[in-house]
Amino acid sequence: MARGSTLTSRGSGLKAQVVVLLCVLVFTGARLAAIDEPTAATLEYVSEDASMVTYANVRALMASPLRDRLREIGVAHPAIAALQEWAGVSLERDVDDLVFSTGASAGDAGGRQLLIVSGRFDSRRLEQYAREHGGRIEPYGGARIVLAPRPTGDAAIALTASGLALVGDAPAVRRALDAKTGAVRAITDNVGFMNAVAGLDDPDAWSVATMQAVVVRAALSPDVVAQLPAIDWLAASGQLGPGARGEITALAHDETAAEHLRELVQGFMALARMQGARNPELRGVLASATLAGEGTTVSVSFDVTPGLLDLIDATGAWRLVLPQAVGR
């Protein structure tokens, strides 16, 4: 096919960047798989301008065959470590669900980052820790924000009456509370985002992002971006357990863009199968990949294996999905 042939002739550098893009998308939906859909009440804390939202059901994750592999990644994350240090929160014992969101920030791969945790928290221990380490308590938006000074600005954790902990820098946490009270619009008011979520087939985990967010965070070259048709939203989802599967879905801008994307994906899959023939783990994932979709929707489903997680870890792609500096 024309686009597949074009990819093949662009050279190894361009091929590698396309592989990184696919790894980012695979990670987004599959690596945190084993997850229940978050409630609308949780999403009401995410502001409408969020460019990427990722959800994980920790209870199901910890019951999955990939528990140990996924646990290594989760407990090492700065936001999770901050909750453990500040409030004695154990990822396995106290946390039920996680939602990560990244706000729009033109030209910035970070943006406004927020972690929303559903679970059981000791508010007295949290506030005591803050006072002992030069922090302070600030009532805001019907919650109490615990603020801790740091060189780049205050880090913040707010505990809500509904059993959620909001973790981020102080502006991000205040904006989350503003979204909940209606002072700013929530992501649930974003029609494109909600359509992307509604199209998911009851996954254990999901992540939805604008195409621009993926381009910026993955630092894709202009050559790669120029070959991509117009895509409005990318949704990745997964189910973990025996026969674990992941799926990446693109919502193209129109049917012409969707057809072009199908041709591009078909060409990439053929190329990746040739290049992955020497890697048993990658070969199995690629052999299981199936292309589907109609209208403006294009989707690829695939098997999720421990080897796939190792490959994504090796690329550092998880750093493109989760907040980096929350709480530190």
TORKOL-4160 file (C-alpha; in steps of 0.2 Angstrom, whole numbers, padded with zeros to 4 digits, m for minus):
328
<pt num="1" X="0000" Y="0000" Z="0000"/>
<pt num="2" X="0006" Y="0018" Z="m0003"/>
<pt num="3" X="0007" Y="0023" Z="0015"/>
<pt num="4" X="0015" Y="0007" Z="0020"/>
<pt num="5" X="0028" Y="0008" Z="0006"/>
<pt num="6" X="0032" Y="0026" Z="0011"/>
<pt num="7" X="0035" Y="0021" Z="0029"/>
<pt num="8" X="0046" Y="0007" Z="0023"/>
<pt num="9" X="0057" Y="0019" Z="0013"/>
<pt num="10" X="0059" Y="0032" Z="0026"/>
<pt num="11" X="0074" Y="0024" Z="0035"/>
<pt num="12" X="0077" Y="0017" Z="0052"/>
<pt num="13" X="0076" Y="0033" Z="0061"/>
<pt num="14" X="0058" Y="0037" Z="0056"/>
<pt num="15" X="0053" Y="0019" Z="0059"/>
<pt num="16" X="0060" Y="0020" Z="0077"/>
<pt num="17" X="0050" Y="0035" Z="0080"/>
<pt num="18" X="0034" Y="0027" Z="0074"/>
<pt num="19" X="0038" Y="0012" Z="0085"/>
<pt num="20" X="0039" Y="0024" Z="0100"/>
<pt num="21" X="0022" Y="0032" Z="0096"/>
<pt num="22" X="0014" Y="0015" Z="0096"/>
<pt num="23" X="0023" Y="0010" Z="0112"/>
<pt num="24" X="0016" Y="0026" Z="0120"/>
<pt num="25" X="m0001" Y="0021" Z="0115"/>
<pt num="26" X="0000" Y="0003" Z="0120"/>
<pt num="27" X="0007" Y="0008" Z="0137"/>
<pt num="28" X="m0007" Y="0021" Z="0140"/>
<pt num="29" X="m0021" Y="0008" Z="0139"/>
<pt num="30" X="m0013" Y="m0009" Z="0143"/>
<pt num="31" X="0000" Y="m0006" Z="0156"/>
<pt num="32" X="m0012" Y="m0001" Z="0169"/>
<pt num="33" X="m0025" Y="m0013" Z="0164"/>
<pt num="34" X="m0036" Y="m0022" Z="0176"/>
<pt num="35" X="m0047" Y="m0008" Z="0180"/>
<pt num="36" X="m0065" Y="m0003" Z="0183"/>
<pt num="37" X="m0073" Y="0013" Z="0175"/>
<pt num="38" X="m0071" Y="0028" Z="0187"/>
<pt num="39" X="m0087" Y="0036" Z="0193"/>
<pt num="40" X="m0093" Y="0052" Z="0185"/>
<pt num="41" X="m0091" Y="0060" Z="0202"/>
<pt num="42" X="m0072" Y="0057" Z="0201"/>
<pt num="43" X="m0071" Y="0064" Z="0183"/>
<pt num="44" X="m0080" Y="0080" Z="0189"/>
<pt num="45" X="m0063" Y="0085" Z="0198"/>
<pt num="46" X="m0054" Y="0085" Z="0181"/>
<pt num="47" X="m0055" Y="0102" Z="0172"/>
<pt num="48" X="m0061" Y="0103" Z="0155"/>
<pt num="49" X="m0045" Y="0108" Z="0147"/>
<pt num="50" X="m0036" Y="0091" Z="0152"/>
<pt num="51" X="m0027" Y="0084" Z="0137"/>
<pt num="52" X="m0024" Y="0066" Z="0144"/>
<pt num="53" X="m0034" Y="0056" Z="0157"/>
<pt num="54" X="m0029" Y="0039" Z="0163"/>
<pt num="55" X="m0038" Y="0028" Z="0175"/>
<pt num="56" X="m0033" Y="0012" Z="0185"/>
<pt num="57" X="m0042" Y="0001" Z="0197"/>
<pt num="58" X="m0029" Y="m0004" Z="0209"/>
<pt num="59" X="m0039" Y="m0017" Z="0218"/>
<pt num="60" X="m0041" Y="m0027" Z="0201"/>
<pt num="61" X="m0023" Y="m0023" Z="0196"/>
<pt num="62" X="m0016" Y="m0031" Z="0212"/>
<pt num="63" X="m0027" Y="m0047" Z="0209"/>
<pt num="64" X="m0020" Y="m0049" Z="0191"/>
<pt num="65" X="m0006" Y="m0060" Z="0185"/>
<pt num="66" X="0005" Y="m0045" Z="0181"/>
<pt num="67" X="0003" Y="m0039" Z="0199"/>
<pt num="68" X="0022" Y="m0039" Z="0203"/>
<pt num="69" X="0027" Y="m0031" Z="0187"/>
<pt num="70" X="0014" Y="m0017" Z="0189"/>
<pt num="71" X="0017" Y="m0014" Z="0207"/>
<pt num="72" X="0036" Y="m0010" Z="0204"/>
<pt num="73" X="0031" Y="0004" Z="0193"/>
<pt num="74" X="0017" Y="0011" Z="0204"/>
<pt num="75" X="0026" Y="0012" Z="0220"/>
<pt num="76" X="0041" Y="0020" Z="0212"/>
<pt num="77" X="0030" Y="0034" Z="0205"/>
<pt num="78" X="0033" Y="0051" Z="0214"/>
<pt num="79" X="0015" Y="0055" Z="0217"/>
<pt num="80" X="0012" Y="0038" Z="0225"/>
<pt num="81" X="0028" Y="0040" Z="0235"/>
<pt num="82" X="0022" Y="0057" Z="0241"/>
<pt num="83" X="0005" Y="0049" Z="0248"/>
<pt num="84" X="0015" Y="0036" Z="0257"/>
<pt num="85" X="0027" Y="0048" Z="0265"/>
<pt num="86" X="0014" Y="0061" Z="0269"/>
<pt num="87" X="0000" Y="0050" Z="0275"/>
<pt num="88" X="0006" Y="0033" Z="0277"/>
<pt num="89" X="m0004" Y="0027" Z="0262"/>
<pt num="90" X="m0001" Y="0009" Z="0256"/>
<pt num="91" X="m0004" Y="0007" Z="0237"/>
<pt num="92" X="m0010" Y="m0011" Z="0240"/>
<pt num="93" X="m0019" Y="m0009" Z="0256"/>
<pt num="94" X="m0027" Y="0008" Z="0255"/>
<pt num="95" X="m0030" Y="0013" Z="0237"/>
<pt num="96" X="m0045" Y="0007" Z="0226"/>
<pt num="97" X="m0043" Y="0018" Z="0211"/>
<pt num="98" X="m0032" Y="0030" Z="0203"/>
<pt num="99" X="m0035" Y="0044" Z="0190"/>
<pt num="100" X="m0021" Y="0054" Z="0182"/>
<pt num="101" X="m0024" Y="0069" Z="0172"/>
<pt num="102" X="m0013" Y="0081" Z="0162"/>
<pt num="103" X="m0019" Y="0099" Z="0158"/>
<pt num="104" X="m0016" Y="0107" Z="0141"/>
<pt num="105" X="0000" Y="0117" Z="0141"/>
<pt num="106" X="0006" Y="0123" Z="0123"/>
<pt num="107" X="0023" Y="0118" Z="0120"/>
<pt num="108" X="0025" Y="0110" Z="0137"/>
<pt num="109" X="0026" Y="0091" Z="0139"/>
<pt num="110" X="0021" Y="0092" Z="0157"/>
<pt num="111" X="0006" Y="0103" Z="0158"/>
<pt num="112" X="m0005" Y="0104" Z="0174"/>
<pt num="113" X="m0004" Y="0087" Z="0182"/>
<pt num="114" X="m0016" Y="0080" Z="0195"/>
<pt num="115" X="m0018" Y="0063" Z="0203"/>
<pt num="116" X="m0035" Y="0058" Z="0210"/>
<pt num="117" X="m0034" Y="0043" Z="0222"/>
<pt num="118" X="m0050" Y="0034" Z="0229"/>
<pt num="119" X="m0046" Y="0025" Z="0245"/>
<pt num="120" X="m0044" Y="0026" Z="0264"/>
<pt num="121" X="m0034" Y="0040" Z="0271"/>
<pt num="122" X="m0029" Y="0047" Z="0289"/>
<pt num="123" X="m0032" Y="0065" Z="0288"/>
<pt num="124" X="m0025" Y="0068" Z="0305"/>
<pt num="125" X="m0008" Y="0060" Z="0301"/>
<pt num="126" X="m0008" Y="0070" Z="0285"/>
<pt num="127" X="m0010" Y="0087" Z="0293"/>
<pt num="128" X="0002" Y="0082" Z="0307"/>
<pt num="129" X="0015" Y="0078" Z="0294"/>
<pt num="130" X="0013" Y="0094" Z="0285"/>
<pt num="131" X="0014" Y="0104" Z="0301"/>
<pt num="132" X="0030" Y="0095" Z="0307"/>
<pt num="133" X="0038" Y="0099" Z="0290"/>
<pt num="134" X="0034" Y="0117" Z="0288"/>
<pt num="135" X="0018" Y="0115" Z="0279"/>
<pt num="136" X="0001" Y="0123" Z="0282"/>
<pt num="137" X="m0018" Y="0119" Z="0280"/>
<pt num="138" X="m0029" Y="0129" Z="0268"/>
<pt num="139" X="m0048" Y="0128" Z="0268"/>
<pt num="140" X="m0054" Y="0129" Z="0249"/>
<pt num="141" X="m0069" Y="0123" Z="0239"/>
<pt num="142" X="m0076" Y="0113" Z="0253"/>
<pt num="143" X="m0060" Y="0104" Z="0257"/>
<pt num="144" X="m0044" Y="0106" Z="0267"/>
<pt num="145" X="m0028" Y="0107" Z="0257"/>
<pt num="146" X="m0012" Y="0102" Z="0265"/>
<pt num="147" X="0002" Y="0112" Z="0258"/>
<pt num="148" X="0020" Y="0108" Z="0259"/>
<pt num="149" X="0033" Y="0121" Z="0253"/>
<pt num="150" X="0046" Y="0116" Z="0239"/>
<pt num="151" X="0058" Y="0126" Z="0228"/>
<pt num="152" X="0046" Y="0125" Z="0213"/>
<pt num="153" X="0030" Y="0130" Z="0222"/>
<pt num="154" X="0019" Y="0122" Z="0235"/>
<pt num="155" X="0015" Y="0103" Z="0234"/>
<pt num="156" X="m0003" Y="0100" Z="0239"/>
<pt num="157" X="m0014" Y="0085" Z="0245"/>
<pt num="158" X="m0033" Y="0088" Z="0248"/>
<pt num="159" X="m0045" Y="0075" Z="0255"/>
<pt num="160" X="m0063" Y="0077" Z="0250"/>
<pt num="161" X="m0078" Y="0071" Z="0260"/>
<pt num="162" X="m0082" Y="0058" Z="0246"/>
<pt num="163" X="m0065" Y="0049" Z="0251"/>
<pt num="164" X="m0054" Y="0055" Z="0237"/>
<pt num="165" X="m0036" Y="0062" Z="0238"/>
<pt num="166" X="m0031" Y="0076" Z="0226"/>
<pt num="167" X="m0012" Y="0076" Z="0224"/>
<pt num="168" X="m0003" Y="0089" Z="0213"/>
<pt num="169" X="0005" Y="0106" Z="0214"/>
<pt num="170" X="m0006" Y="0119" Z="0223"/>
<pt num="171" X="m0014" Y="0127" Z="0208"/>
<pt num="172" X="m0019" Y="0110" Z="0200"/>
<pt num="173" X="m0027" Y="0105" Z="0216"/>
<pt num="174" X="m0037" Y="0121" Z="0218"/>
<pt num="175" X="m0042" Y="0120" Z="0200"/>
<pt num="176" X="m0049" Y="0102" Z="0203"/>
<pt num="177" X="m0059" Y="0108" Z="0217"/>
<pt num="178" X="m0065" Y="0123" Z="0206"/>
<pt num="179" X="m0071" Y="0110" Z="0193"/>
<pt num="180" X="m0081" Y="0100" Z="0206"/>
<pt num="181" X="m0089" Y="0116" Z="0213"/>
<pt num="182" X="m0093" Y="0122" Z="0195"/>
<pt num="183" X="m0081" Y="0137" Z="0196"/>
<pt num="184" X="m0073" Y="0130" Z="0180"/>
<pt num="185" X="m0080" Y="0118" Z="0168"/>
<pt num="186" X="m0076" Y="0099" Z="0171"/>
<pt num="187" X="m0070" Y="0086" Z="0158"/>
<pt num="188" X="m0087" Y="0079" Z="0159"/>
<pt num="189" X="m0093" Y="0094" Z="0149"/>
<pt num="190" X="m0081" Y="0090" Z="0135"/>
<pt num="191" X="m0091" Y="0082" Z="0121"/>
<pt num="192" X="m0076" Y="0074" Z="0112"/>
<pt num="193" X="m0068" Y="0067" Z="0128"/>
<pt num="194" X="m0085" Y="0059" Z="0133"/>
<pt num="195" X="m0088" Y="0052" Z="0116"/>
<pt num="196" X="m0071" Y="0044" Z="0117"/>
<pt num="197" X="m0075" Y="0036" Z="0134"/>
<pt num="198" X="m0092" Y="0031" Z="0129"/>
<pt num="199" X="m0085" Y="0021" Z="0114"/>
<pt num="200" X="m0074" Y="0010" Z="0126"/>
<pt num="201" X="m0080" Y="m0008" Z="0128"/>
<pt num="202" X="m0081" Y="m0010" Z="0147"/>
<pt num="203" X="m0062" Y="m0010" Z="0149"/>
<pt num="204" X="m0053" Y="m0014" Z="0165"/>
<pt num="205" X="m0042" Y="0001" Z="0161"/>
<pt num="206" X="m0043" Y="0016" Z="0150"/>
<pt num="207" X="m0034" Y="0032" Z="0144"/>
<pt num="208" X="m0040" Y="0046" Z="0133"/>
<pt num="209" X="m0029" Y="0059" Z="0126"/>
<pt num="210" X="m0029" Y="0072" Z="0112"/>
<pt num="211" X="m0018" Y="0069" Z="0098"/>
<pt num="212" X="m0008" Y="0085" Z="0101"/>
<pt num="213" X="m0005" Y="0079" Z="0119"/>
<pt num="214" X="0003" Y="0063" Z="0112"/>
<pt num="215" X="0014" Y="0072" Z="0099"/>
<pt num="216" X="0020" Y="0084" Z="0112"/>
<pt num="217" X="0024" Y="0072" Z="0126"/>
<pt num="218" X="0032" Y="0059" Z="0114"/>
<pt num="219" X="0042" Y="0073" Z="0106"/>
<pt num="220" X="0038" Y="0066" Z="0089"/>
<pt num="221" X="0048" Y="0073" Z="0074"/>
<pt num="222" X="0039" Y="0084" Z="0061"/>
<pt num="223" X="0042" Y="0069" Z="0049"/>
<pt num="224" X="0031" Y="0058" Z="0059"/>
<pt num="225" X="0018" Y="0070" Z="0063"/>
<pt num="226" X="0017" Y="0075" Z="0044"/>
<pt num="227" X="0012" Y="0057" Z="0040"/>
<pt num="228" X="m0002" Y="0056" Z="0052"/>
<pt num="229" X="m0020" Y="0060" Z="0047"/>
<pt num="230" X="m0031" Y="0072" Z="0057"/>
<pt num="231" X="m0035" Y="0063" Z="0073"/>
<pt num="232" X="m0045" Y="0071" Z="0087"/>
<pt num="233" X="m0044" Y="0059" Z="0101"/>
<pt num="234" X="m0034" Y="0043" Z="0105"/>
<pt num="235" X="m0042" Y="0031" Z="0117"/>
<pt num="236" X="m0032" Y="0016" Z="0124"/>
<pt num="237" X="m0040" Y="0002" Z="0135"/>
<pt num="238" X="m0036" Y="m0015" Z="0142"/>
<pt num="239" X="m0042" Y="m0030" Z="0152"/>
<pt num="240" X="m0030" Y="m0040" Z="0162"/>
<pt num="241" X="m0031" Y="m0058" Z="0168"/>
<pt num="242" X="m0030" Y="m0074" Z="0158"/>
<pt num="243" X="m0030" Y="m0069" Z="0140"/>
<pt num="244" X="m0027" Y="m0051" Z="0143"/>
<pt num="245" X="m0030" Y="m0039" Z="0129"/>
<pt num="246" X="m0027" Y="m0021" Z="0125"/>
<pt num="247" X="m0035" Y="m0010" Z="0112"/>
<pt num="248" X="m0030" Y="0007" Z="0104"/>
<pt num="249" X="m0044" Y="0017" Z="0096"/>
<pt num="250" X="m0042" Y="0033" Z="0086"/>
<pt num="251" X="m0056" Y="0045" Z="0083"/>
<pt num="252" X="m0052" Y="0053" Z="0066"/>
<pt num="253" X="m0057" Y="0070" Z="0061"/>
<pt num="254" X="m0067" Y="0063" Z="0047"/>
<pt num="255" X="m0069" Y="0047" Z="0037"/>
<pt num="256" X="m0056" Y="0052" Z="0024"/>
<pt num="257" X="m0043" Y="0054" Z="0038"/>
<pt num="258" X="m0049" Y="0037" Z="0046"/>
<pt num="259" X="m0046" Y="0028" Z="0029"/>
<pt num="260" X="m0029" Y="0035" Z="0028"/>
<pt num="261" X="m0025" Y="0030" Z="0046"/>
<pt num="262" X="m0031" Y="0012" Z="0042"/>
<pt num="263" X="m0018" Y="0012" Z="0028"/>
<pt num="264" X="m0005" Y="0019" Z="0039"/>
<pt num="265" X="m0008" Y="0006" Z="0053"/>
<pt num="266" X="m0008" Y="m0008" Z="0040"/>
<pt num="267" X="0008" Y="m0003" Z="0034"/>
<pt num="268" X="0016" Y="m0001" Z="0051"/>
<pt num="269" X="0009" Y="m0018" Z="0057"/>
<pt num="270" X="0017" Y="m0027" Z="0042"/>
<pt num="271" X="0034" Y="m0018" Z="0045"/>
<pt num="272" X="0033" Y="m0021" Z="0064"/>
<pt num="273" X="0030" Y="m0040" Z="0061"/>
<pt num="274" X="0046" Y="m0041" Z="0050"/>
<pt num="275" X="0056" Y="m0031" Z="0062"/>
<pt num="276" X="0050" Y="m0040" Z="0077"/>
<pt num="277" X="0053" Y="m0058" Z="0070"/>
<pt num="278" X="0068" Y="m0059" Z="0081"/>
<pt num="279" X="0060" Y="m0055" Z="0097"/>
<pt num="280" X="0048" Y="m0069" Z="0104"/>
<pt num="281" X="0038" Y="m0058" Z="0115"/>
<pt num="282" X="0035" Y="m0044" Z="0102"/>
<pt num="283" X="0032" Y="m0057" Z="0089"/>
<pt num="284" X="0018" Y="m0064" Z="0099"/>
<pt num="285" X="0010" Y="m0047" Z="0102"/>
<pt num="286" X="0011" Y="m0043" Z="0084"/>
<pt num="287" X="0004" Y="m0059" Z="0078"/>
<pt num="288" X="m0011" Y="m0056" Z="0089"/>
<pt num="289" X="m0014" Y="m0038" Z="0083"/>
<pt num="290" X="m0031" Y="m0036" Z="0074"/>
<pt num="291" X="m0036" Y="m0020" Z="0065"/>
<pt num="292" X="m0055" Y="m0015" Z="0065"/>
<pt num="293" X="m0066" Y="0000" Z="0065"/>
<pt num="294" X="m0078" Y="0009" Z="0054"/>
<pt num="295" X="m0083" Y="0027" Z="0050"/>
<pt num="296" X="m0071" Y="0039" Z="0059"/>
<pt num="297" X="m0065" Y="0025" Z="0071"/>
<pt num="298" X="m0050" Y="0015" Z="0069"/>
<pt num="299" X="m0044" Y="0002" Z="0082"/>
<pt num="300" X="m0031" Y="m0011" Z="0085"/>
<pt num="301" X="m0032" Y="m0024" Z="0098"/>
<pt num="302" X="m0018" Y="m0035" Z="0104"/>
<pt num="303" X="m0012" Y="m0047" Z="0118"/>
<pt num="304" X="m0005" Y="m0040" Z="0134"/>
<pt num="305" X="0010" Y="m0049" Z="0140"/>
<pt num="306" X="0024" Y="m0047" Z="0153"/>
<pt num="307" X="0036" Y="m0045" Z="0139"/>
<pt num="308" X="0026" Y="m0031" Z="0132"/>
<pt num="309" X="0027" Y="m0022" Z="0148"/>
<pt num="310" X="0046" Y="m0024" Z="0149"/>
<pt num="311" X="0048" Y="m0017" Z="0131"/>
<pt num="312" X="0038" Y="m0002" Z="0136"/>
<pt num="313" X="0048" Y="0001" Z="0152"/>
<pt num="314" X="0064" Y="0000" Z="0141"/>
<pt num="315" X="0058" Y="0014" Z="0131"/>
<pt num="316" X="0053" Y="0025" Z="0146"/>
<pt num="317" X="0036" Y="0027" Z="0138"/>
<pt num="318" X="0027" Y="0026" Z="0155"/>
<pt num="319" X="0034" Y="0043" Z="0159"/>
<pt num="320" X="0024" Y="0051" Z="0144"/>
<pt num="321" X="0008" Y="0045" Z="0152"/>
<pt num="322" X="0009" Y="0048" Z="0171"/>
<pt num="323" X="0013" Y="0064" Z="0181"/>
<pt num="324" X="0031" Y="0066" Z="0184"/>
<pt num="325" X="0034" Y="0079" Z="0198"/>
<pt num="326" X="0018" Y="0078" Z="0209"/>
<pt num="327" X="0022" Y="0079" Z="0227"/>
<pt num="328" X="0041" Y="0082" Z="0226"/>
